[in-house]
Amino acid sequence: MEDTDHLLSVVQKLSASQIKQVIRYAEFIAQDEVPDEIHEQGDVRARYAEFKQFCEASDVDLAAVEAWAQATAGQIKDAE
């Protein structure tokens, strides 16, 4: 309880904008504890099928994304 009491006393001294920043940071910390779906060890084919369905539902053209990525990579190499 000492940590909670200390946090409460500090929060009472903060301005409204500082409290909003603390809330955002606390949400970030809490979200960091949620398991990351990218590193899931499930069936890769099922995950890819789900990804493709998401892209189709979101009107994301994967071929266009791939073409953009290759063109961008070429521009970066040319700039170096």
PyMOL commands that set and color helices and strands:
alter all, ss='L'
color gray80, all
select helices_A, chain A and resi 2-11+16-32+37-39+44-57+62-79
alter helices_A, ss='H'
color red, helices_A
deselect
rebuild
show_as cartoon
